[in-house]
Amino acid sequence: MLGYDWVRLHAALNDLPTALLLGVAIFDILAITTKRERFRLVSFWTLVLGVVGGVAAVVSGLQAEEHISHGDAVHRVMETHETLGLITLGTFGLLALWRILRERRMGSGERSLSIILTLAGAGVLFATGIYGGRLVFDHAAGIPTTVLQAELKERGTDHEHDSAEGHDDPVVYDEDLPARDSSPRVPPTGHLDPPGTPPHEH
């Protein structure tokens, strides 16, 4: 699909819903502290869009799980990541449904409870991202074995940067050099021969 397999598609679909759902908590806090209705409205629509994106991210993640070669260590982290992702989607999905039905009729107590649920969902979302990062950076999940082997071989070869890549030799300034004696060298005989004088014995 446009050069994307399920693993790459899952990675591409993660960022937007994560940003949106974390933004829900930010806009809710702004709505409380400023008492401005516009922040509450932005929070509501950000939540709805975030849940829609979250569904796409979870579905692609479940498909990606079936296409990743992995061992026991990756499987354990993957299962935790999956569980946290489902909890995150369930939390925000329930919150979205609640607010769709009750948004204009919520009292202060109900509103406070919805914000607590939002913050709890944001915390689980943060943990989901941590475990997703561990899959990629600690276990190289999703990277085909042949690609990983080729990369390991490539890293084992000598590699040099040229000056155009910003790796110039260190600059040595005059003040860092030992002091030079500029006085003429007088031989032990006590006289100085002009330059170009052939060697001679005294």
trRosetta pair geometry for C-beta under 8 A, 3 or more apart (Angstrom, degrees):
i j d omega theta_ij theta_ji phi_ij phi_ji
1 4 5.2 -46 82 63 86 89
1 5 7.9 132 33 -94 87 25
1 9 6.9 26 74 -75 127 133
3 8 7.9 -56 124 95 71 157
4 8 4.5 -135 -147 93 79 115
4 9 4.5 102 151 -64 124 85
4 12 6.7 -53 -131 4 143 143
5 8 5.5 89 49 18 67 100
5 9 6.8 -127 100 -7 30 96
5 67 6.5 -146 159 137 119 153
6 9 5.5 -57 -141 40 31 113
6 10 6.2 36 158 -24 66 103
6 60 6.0 -178 -162 -167 78 75
6 63 4.2 -127 -145 118 141 105
6 64 4.2 -166 130 -81 100 64
6 66 7.6 13 79 56 163 86
6 67 5.1 121 49 28 123 143
7 10 5.9 -53 -152 31 27 111
7 11 6.7 24 151 -15 61 105
7 64 4.6 115 -89 -143 54 110
7 67 6.2 -126 -38 92 96 113
7 68 6.2 111 -89 -77 121 97
7 142 4.1 154 -168 -142 136 106
8 11 5.6 -54 -150 37 36 112
8 12 6.2 33 153 -19 67 107
8 142 7.9 141 -56 -179 56 123
9 12 5.6 -57 -147 38 32 111
9 13 6.1 21 158 -13 67 113
9 60 4.9 -127 113 -152 102 133
9 64 7.4 -161 61 -68 85 110
10 13 6.0 -64 -142 42 27 104
10 14 6.6 44 156 -45 62 101
10 57 6.8 89 -153 -157 68 62
10 60 4.1 -179 -86 126 73 105
10 61 4.8 111 -139 -80 129 59
10 63 7.5 -172 -59 64 113 88
10 64 4.3 -53 -17 -33 147 147
11 14 6.0 -43 -152 5 30 119
11 142 7.5 107 -46 179 123 166
12 15 7.7 -57 -174 12 32 102
13 16 7.2 -62 -164 34 46 102
13 17 7.3 21 159 3 75 111
13 53 7.0 -174 -178 -172 87 83
13 56 5.1 -123 -167 123 139 104
13 57 4.6 -170 122 -91 104 71
13 60 5.3 107 38 31 145 153
14 17 7.1 -86 -166 46 31 94
14 18 5.9 23 158 -21 72 121
14 57 5.3 104 -97 -137 52 124
14 132 7.0 154 -142 173 153 163
15 18 5.8 -68 -151 38 27 113
15 19 6.3 22 160 -17 68 108
16 19 5.9 -58 -149 36 29 107
16 20 6.3 25 157 -17 66 109
16 53 5.1 -117 102 -154 102 152
17 20 5.4 -56 -141 40 36 112
17 21 5.9 29 164 -16 71 109
17 50 5.1 113 -151 -159 72 65
17 51 7.7 123 -144 -61 115 10
17 52 7.8 -154 -99 76 112 52
17 53 3.2 -171 -71 108 100 111
17 54 4.3 161 -176 -63 148 63
17 56 7.4 171 -37 53 136 93
17 57 5.3 -120 35 -14 141 136
18 21 6.3 -60 -143 39 24 103
18 22 6.3 19 159 -11 61 110
18 57 7.9 111 -39 -96 83 170
18 125 6.4 156 -135 175 77 118
18 129 6.4 84 -135 -79 139 123
19 22 6.1 -61 -147 42 27 107
19 23 6.1 33 152 -26 63 111
20 23 5.4 -58 -151 33 29 117
20 24 7.0 45 149 -34 62 91
20 46 5.3 -169 -168 -175 84 83
20 47 7.8 167 151 -86 98 21
20 49 5.5 -116 -157 98 152 97
20 50 3.4 -167 112 -86 114 96
20 53 6.2 108 30 38 142 141
21 24 5.6 -29 -158 7 40 117
21 25 8.0 38 149 -10 56 92
21 46 7.9 171 -83 145 28 93
21 47 7.3 72 -116 -121 63 56
21 50 4.0 147 -63 178 73 142
21 51 7.7 103 -88 -59 106 55
21 54 6.6 61 -53 -63 136 124
21 88 7.5 71 151 174 164 109
21 92 5.6 -53 -132 -103 121 156
21 121 6.8 -102 176 132 116 115
21 122 6.9 179 137 -96 89 72
21 125 5.7 -179 107 -101 131 162
22 25 6.2 -49 -168 30 44 108
22 26 6.9 42 141 -17 69 106
22 122 5.6 99 -115 -135 64 106
22 125 6.6 -149 -66 102 85 145
22 126 8.0 89 -97 -66 114 86
23 26 5.3 -54 -149 37 44 115
23 27 6.0 37 156 -16 75 105
23 43 8.0 -161 129 -116 77 61
23 46 5.1 -106 101 -178 113 146
23 50 7.4 -172 49 -68 97 134
24 27 6.2 -61 -147 40 27 104
24 28 6.2 29 154 -21 64 109
24 43 5.4 90 -150 -159 63 80
24 46 5.2 -172 -79 103 73 112
24 47 4.7 78 -111 -77 132 84
24 50 6.3 -93 -38 14 119 157
24 92 7.5 143 25 -132 164 112
24 118 5.5 -133 123 -152 110 121
24 122 7.6 -157 67 -69 95 108
25 28 5.7 -55 -146 35 30 113
25 29 6.4 30 156 -18 64 105
25 115 7.8 104 -133 -160 68 75
25 118 5.0 166 -89 142 76 108
25 119 5.6 105 -128 -89 123 61
25 121 8.0 -168 -59 70 111 91
25 122 4.6 -13 -35 -52 148 150
26 29 5.9 -57 -153 35 29 109
26 30 6.4 28 151 -17 64 107
27 30 5.4 -51 -145 38 36 114
27 31 6.3 43 153 -26 66 102
27 39 5.0 -173 -171 -176 80 83
27 40 7.5 159 146 -87 99 22
27 42 4.9 -132 -147 96 146 102
27 43 3.7 -171 104 -75 119 87
27 46 6.1 129 13 25 149 147
28 31 5.6 -50 -149 31 32 114
28 32 6.7 29 153 -17 63 103
28 39 7.7 167 -84 142 16 103
28 40 7.4 63 -114 -110 56 63
28 43 4.9 104 -62 -132 69 152
28 114 7.8 -146 -134 112 139 92
28 115 4.9 168 160 -118 136 97
28 118 5.5 107 1 81 163 165
29 32 5.9 -55 -152 35 33 109
29 33 6.2 19 157 -10 68 112
29 115 7.7 121 -69 -156 59 124
30 33 6.0 -61 -138 44 29 102
30 34 5.7 -3 173 9 69 118
30 36 7.4 -37 142 50 89 108
30 39 4.3 -137 102 -150 104 151
31 34 6.8 -67 -128 51 17 89
31 35 7.6 67 173 -100 51 14
31 36 6.5 -112 -126 65 56 65
31 37 7.6 50 -141 -119 101 19
31 39 3.8 -161 -73 97 76 110
31 40 4.2 99 -133 -61 146 76
31 43 6.1 -68 -25 -13 136 139
32 35 7.6 10 -177 -67 22 52
32 115 7.0 33 -49 -103 135 161
34 39 6.4 101 56 -4 122 146
36 39 5.1 82 83 1 97 102
36 40 7.7 -174 101 -4 55 85
37 40 5.6 -57 -158 37 45 113
37 41 6.3 45 148 -21 74 105
38 41 5.6 -55 -150 37 35 113
38 42 6.3 35 153 -18 67 104
39 42 5.6 -50 -144 38 34 111
39 43 6.3 41 152 -24 64 104
40 43 5.5 -51 -149 33 31 117
40 44 6.6 37 151 -24 63 102
41 44 5.7 -49 -152 28 33 114
41 45 6.8 18 158 -5 65 105
42 45 6.3 -62 -148 44 32 100
42 46 5.9 34 155 -21 67 112
43 46 5.7 -59 -143 39 26 113
43 47 6.3 32 156 -24 63 106
44 47 5.8 -58 -156 30 27 113
44 48 6.8 22 152 -16 63 104
44 99 5.8 -161 -127 151 91 135
44 103 5.8 51 -117 -131 137 141
45 48 5.6 -48 -146 34 39 112
45 49 6.3 33 157 -12 68 106
46 49 6.0 -59 -146 44 29 106
46 50 5.9 33 154 -24 65 112
47 50 5.6 -58 -143 37 26 114
47 51 6.4 26 159 -20 64 105
47 92 6.7 -159 -158 -168 88 98
47 95 6.5 -104 -163 113 135 109
47 96 5.2 -179 143 -95 106 88
47 99 6.5 54 87 49 154 153
47 118 7.9 -79 -99 -114 122 112
48 51 6.1 -56 -152 32 28 108
48 52 6.7 27 152 -16 62 105
48 96 5.6 126 -94 -147 57 119
48 100 7.5 95 -92 -73 112 105
49 52 5.7 -53 -151 35 35 112
49 53 6.4 30 153 -12 67 107
50 53 5.7 -57 -148 43 32 108
50 54 6.0 38 151 -27 66 107
50 92 6.4 -83 110 173 112 146
51 54 5.2 -50 -143 34 33 118
51 55 6.6 42 154 -25 63 96
51 89 7.3 110 -144 -152 74 73
51 92 5.3 -165 -89 127 93 106
51 93 5.4 126 -147 -92 124 63
51 96 4.6 -52 -29 -34 157 158
52 55 5.9 -47 -156 25 31 112
52 56 7.1 27 148 -12 60 103
53 56 5.6 -55 -155 37 39 111
53 57 6.3 38 149 -20 70 106
54 57 5.5 -53 -144 37 35 112
54 58 6.2 31 158 -17 68 105
54 88 7.0 -138 -153 119 132 101
54 89 4.8 170 147 -109 122 91
54 92 6.3 110 0 75 169 137
54 93 7.6 -134 87 -57 135 91
55 58 6.0 -57 -146 38 28 107
55 59 6.2 26 158 -17 64 109
55 89 6.8 114 -79 -149 54 129
55 93 8.0 88 -67 -88 96 118
56 59 6.0 -56 -143 39 28 109
56 60 6.2 23 160 -13 64 110
57 60 6.1 -60 -146 41 26 106
57 61 6.1 29 154 -23 63 110
57 85 7.5 -132 119 -159 103 122
58 61 5.5 -56 -146 36 30 114
58 62 6.4 32 156 -20 65 102
58 85 5.5 160 -108 149 92 115
58 86 6.7 106 -143 -86 132 61
58 89 5.2 -20 -48 -51 149 154
59 62 5.9 -52 -150 33 31 109
59 63 6.6 26 152 -13 62 107
60 63 5.7 -57 -151 41 35 111
60 64 6.1 40 150 -26 68 106
61 64 5.4 -50 -142 33 33 113
61 65 6.6 45 154 -30 63 97
61 81 7.9 -131 -174 129 134 107
61 82 6.8 174 136 -107 120 79
61 85 6.1 -59 85 152 164 171
62 65 5.8 -42 -155 19 32 117
62 66 7.6 28 150 -15 57 100
62 82 7.2 92 -91 -135 72 115
63 66 6.0 -58 -164 31 39 109
63 67 6.9 13 149 -3 68 114
64 67 5.8 -76 -152 47 38 101
64 68 6.2 40 156 -34 76 109
64 142 7.0 -10 -179 -102 118 107
65 68 6.3 -55 -142 22 28 111
65 78 6.1 132 -124 174 102 129
65 82 6.7 22 -76 -79 147 132
68 74 7.4 -131 133 149 123 137
68 78 7.5 -179 75 -105 144 149
68 141 5.6 26 -172 -176 141 91
68 142 5.5 -49 -115 -79 115 55
69 144 7.3 71 23 -131 124 53
69 145 6.1 -50 84 -33 150 106
70 74 3.6 -113 -162 88 118 137
70 75 5.6 149 119 -55 120 73
70 78 6.7 70 130 -23 172 144
70 139 7.5 41 -135 153 105 130
70 141 6.0 12 -94 -122 121 99
71 74 5.7 95 51 19 59 100
71 75 6.8 -107 114 -10 32 99
72 75 5.4 -58 -145 35 31 116
72 76 6.5 32 159 -22 66 102
73 76 6.1 -53 -154 29 29 108
73 77 6.9 19 153 -8 62 106
73 139 6.3 -172 113 -111 107 128
74 77 5.9 -61 -151 43 35 106
74 78 5.8 37 153 -24 69 112
74 135 6.7 81 -149 -137 86 81
74 139 4.7 155 -93 165 93 149
74 141 5.1 143 -148 -87 124 114
75 78 5.5 -57 -142 38 28 115
75 79 6.3 31 158 -22 64 104
76 79 6.0 -52 -149 32 28 109
76 80 6.7 25 153 -14 61 105
77 80 5.8 -57 -153 38 34 110
77 81 6.2 35 150 -20 67 108
77 131 5.9 -179 -175 -166 84 93
77 134 5.4 -127 -158 107 139 120
77 135 5.5 176 120 -79 124 78
77 138 7.7 177 -100 75 169 124
77 139 6.5 176 42 -7 150 149
77 141 7.8 -149 84 -35 123 146
78 81 5.5 -54 -146 38 31 113
78 82 6.2 33 154 -21 65 106
78 135 6.2 84 -82 -106 75 126
78 141 6.9 163 -74 -138 109 161
79 82 5.6 -52 -145 36 31 113
79 83 6.3 32 155 -20 64 105
80 83 5.8 -53 -146 35 31 111
80 84 6.3 27 157 -14 65 108
80 131 5.2 -138 105 -139 104 153
81 84 6.0 -58 -147 40 27 108
81 85 6.2 30 154 -22 63 110
81 128 6.3 95 -154 -155 65 67
81 131 3.9 -162 -83 119 85 119
81 132 5.4 118 -144 -68 129 64
81 134 7.9 -156 -66 55 119 101
81 135 6.2 -24 -38 -38 160 129
82 85 5.6 -57 -147 35 29 114
82 86 6.5 26 156 -17 65 105
83 86 5.9 -57 -151 36 30 108
83 87 6.4 29 152 -17 65 106
84 87 5.6 -53 -147 38 33 112
84 88 6.2 39 153 -23 65 104
84 124 5.8 -171 -164 -179 86 87
84 127 5.3 -126 -148 104 145 101
84 128 4.0 -172 122 -86 115 81
84 131 6.2 127 30 27 144 140
85 88 5.6 -51 -148 33 31 114
85 89 6.4 26 156 -14 64 105
85 128 5.0 115 -74 -143 64 131
86 89 5.8 -53 -144 40 32 108
86 90 6.1 33 155 -19 65 108
87 90 5.7 -56 -144 39 29 112
87 91 6.2 31 156 -22 65 106
87 124 5.2 -109 108 -175 112 148
88 91 5.9 -57 -149 33 26 110
88 92 6.4 8 162 -1 64 109
88 121 6.1 104 -146 -164 64 81
88 124 4.8 -168 -81 112 80 109
88 125 4.7 106 -134 -81 131 71
88 128 5.3 -48 -29 -30 144 150
89 92 6.3 -63 -143 48 28 99
89 93 5.6 32 158 -25 66 114
90 93 5.6 -55 -136 38 25 113
90 94 6.2 26 162 -18 62 106
91 94 6.1 -59 -152 35 24 107
91 95 6.4 21 152 -16 61 110
91 117 6.6 -173 -174 177 95 90
91 120 6.5 -135 -156 103 144 97
91 121 3.8 -178 119 -98 131 102
91 124 6.3 122 6 44 152 144
92 95 5.3 -52 -144 39 36 115
92 96 6.1 41 155 -24 67 102
92 118 7.9 66 -106 -121 79 62
92 121 4.9 121 -59 -168 82 151
92 125 7.9 47 -37 -62 128 122
93 96 5.7 -50 -146 33 30 111
93 97 6.5 28 155 -15 63 104
94 97 5.9 -55 -149 37 31 109
94 98 6.2 35 152 -21 64 109
94 117 7.6 -102 94 179 107 141
95 98 5.5 -55 -148 37 30 116
95 99 6.3 22 158 -13 66 108
95 114 6.3 118 -146 -155 97 87
95 117 5.3 173 -90 120 114 126
95 118 6.2 118 -148 -77 158 72
95 121 6.6 -83 -12 -29 144 152
96 99 6.0 -60 -146 41 28 104
96 100 6.3 33 155 -24 65 105
97 100 5.7 -52 -146 31 30 113
97 101 6.5 18 159 -9 63 110
98 101 6.2 -71 -156 42 25 103
98 102 5.8 -32 169 28 66 117
98 114 6.5 -169 112 -109 132 110
99 102 6.4 -78 -121 60 27 78
99 103 4.6 55 178 -76 73 94
99 106 7.9 -24 -122 -45 69 136
99 114 6.5 100 -74 -151 99 145
100 103 6.6 8 -101 -21 13 112
102 105 5.4 -90 -160 62 65 94
102 106 5.3 86 142 -65 100 86
102 110 6.8 -97 150 156 139 143
103 106 6.5 -35 -151 -12 21 112
106 110 4.4 -137 -154 95 86 118
106 111 4.7 112 140 -64 126 82
106 114 6.9 -40 -138 -6 151 139
107 110 5.0 90 50 15 72 103
107 111 6.8 -131 98 -8 34 93
108 111 5.6 -55 -144 37 29 114
108 112 6.3 32 156 -22 64 104
109 112 5.7 -52 -149 33 30 111
109 113 6.5 30 153 -19 63 105
110 113 5.6 -53 -149 35 34 112
110 114 6.5 35 152 -20 65 103
111 114 5.7 -54 -151 33 33 111
111 115 6.6 32 151 -19 64 104
112 115 5.7 -54 -152 34 34 111
112 116 6.6 37 150 -21 65 102
113 116 5.6 -49 -150 32 35 114
113 117 6.5 36 151 -18 65 103
114 117 5.6 -52 -150 37 35 113
114 118 6.4 42 148 -24 64 103
115 118 5.3 -47 -149 32 36 117
115 119 6.5 35 153 -17 66 102
116 119 5.9 -54 -150 36 32 109
116 120 6.4 33 151 -19 64 106
117 120 5.6 -53 -147 37 33 113
117 121 6.3 35 153 -19 65 105
118 121 5.8 -56 -151 36 30 111
118 122 6.4 31 151 -21 64 105
119 122 5.5 -49 -147 33 34 114
119 123 6.6 38 152 -22 63 101
120 123 5.7 -52 -154 31 33 113
120 124 6.7 28 151 -13 65 103
121 124 5.8 -55 -149 39 35 108
121 125 6.1 40 151 -23 67 106
122 125 5.4 -51 -146 36 33 117
122 126 6.5 39 153 -24 64 101
123 126 5.7 -50 -152 29 32 113
123 127 6.8 29 151 -14 63 103
124 127 5.6 -54 -151 38 37 111
124 128 6.3 45 148 -26 66 102
125 128 5.4 -49 -150 30 33 117
125 129 6.7 35 152 -18 63 102
126 129 5.8 -54 -155 34 32 112
126 130 6.7 37 148 -23 64 102
127 130 5.5 -48 -151 29 38 116
127 131 6.7 29 155 -12 67 103
128 131 6.2 -61 -153 40 30 103
128 132 6.3 32 150 -19 65 109
129 132 5.4 -54 -145 37 34 114
129 133 6.3 37 155 -20 66 103
130 133 5.8 -56 -154 35 29 111
130 134 6.6 32 148 -21 63 103
131 134 5.4 -45 -147 31 39 116
131 135 6.8 48 151 -26 63 96
132 135 5.7 -46 -157 24 36 115
132 136 7.0 21 153 -7 64 104
133 136 6.0 -63 -152 42 36 102
133 137 5.6 -7 170 13 76 117
133 138 8.0 73 127 -6 66 95
134 137 6.7 -69 -120 55 23 85
134 138 4.6 -15 -164 21 67 128
134 139 6.8 44 147 0 70 102
135 138 7.3 1 -47 50 8 88
135 139 5.7 -52 -153 52 39 114
135 141 4.1 -51 174 35 90 137
135 142 7.3 68 140 -10 107 105
136 139 7.5 20 -12 56 5 71
136 140 7.0 35 -169 -111 40 26
136 141 6.1 -83 -79 50 42 82
136 142 6.6 -23 -104 34 81 122
137 140 8.0 42 -127 -65 10 52
140 143 4.6 -58 173 35 94 127
140 148 5.8 89 154 -108 149 131
143 147 5.5 -119 178 85 86 119
143 148 5.0 101 124 -63 116 101
144 147 4.5 87 65 8 89 105
144 148 6.9 -161 92 -7 45 87
145 148 5.6 -57 -146 39 32 112
145 149 6.2 32 156 -20 67 105
146 149 5.8 -52 -146 36 30 110
146 150 6.4 30 154 -18 63 107
147 150 5.8 -56 -149 38 30 111
147 151 6.3 30 153 -19 65 107
148 151 5.7 -55 -147 36 31 111
148 152 6.4 33 154 -20 65 104
149 152 5.7 -52 -147 35 32 111
149 153 6.5 32 153 -18 64 105
150 153 5.7 -54 -150 36 32 112
150 154 6.3 34 151 -21 65 107
151 154 5.5 -52 -146 36 33 114
151 155 6.3 33 155 -19 65 105
152 155 5.8 -53 -147 35 30 110
152 156 6.7 32 153 -23 61 106
153 156 5.7 -59 -157 30 33 114
153 157 7.4 36 150 -28 63 98
154 157 6.1 -51 -162 18 38 111
161 165 4.3 -109 -168 72 106 136
161 166 7.5 -47 161 61 138 59
161 167 3.7 74 95 29 133 146
162 165 5.8 102 60 4 62 99
162 167 7.5 114 80 55 17 101
163 166 7.9 93 179 -40 42 12
163 167 6.9 -121 -110 68 35 60
163 168 4.8 50 -136 -93 92 78
163 169 7.9 -43 -96 -4 104 72
168 171 7.6 27 117 -49 122 83
172 176 5.5 -121 -165 73 76 131
172 177 6.8 77 157 -58 112 93
173 176 5.0 96 62 0 74 104
173 177 7.9 -140 101 -12 44 85
174 177 5.8 -55 -158 23 42 112
177 180 7.6 3 125 -37 116 97
184 192 6.0 31 138 -128 137 146
186 190 7.0 17 166 -135 115 24
186 191 7.7 -177 -157 99 93 4
186 192 5.7 -72 -114 -72 75 97
187 190 7.6 -60 84 3 73 27
187 191 7.3 -17 53 63 100 49
187 192 7.3 152 11 -98 85 51
187 193 7.8 25 -2 -1 130 95
189 202 5.1 154 -107 -46 141 174
193 197 3.9 -107 169 49 120 154
194 197 5.5 113 63 -39 66 110
197 200 7.5 -68 152 3 102 108
